[in-house]
Amino acid sequence: MTNTMQVSLVAADREVWSGEATVVNASTVEGEIGVMADHMPVLSVLAAGQVDVRTENDGHWVAAIDGGFLSVSNNHVKMICEHAEISFESNFDEAKRKLDAKVASEQ
């Protein structure tokens, strides 16, 4: 069985995704971070950009985020941001376009 962890991506207005994952890759203000099961505790500031999540059975999704916070503790990864758009087709460009449109409509 693959080692997994509980992952959640939460925007200000909704929970974008929550479930089991094997790997989370994201950009922080200090550089790239990759998280797998049993990772040491981390609290970091997320940079605007892409979140890449690998799920069990070779599942994969990406999301465009506008920055936020990342918390890793006890096999839980929590990412909190103001805006996020997810693409289950692993297409960052489409997720980024949706994010930009959403932010523009709120201004």
Secondary structure, 3 states (H helix, E strand, C coil): CCCCEEEEEEECCEEEEEEEECEEEEEECCEEEEEECCCCCEEEEEEEEEEEEEEHHHEEEEEEEEEEEEEEECCEEEEECCCEEEECCCCHHHHHHHHHHHHHHHC
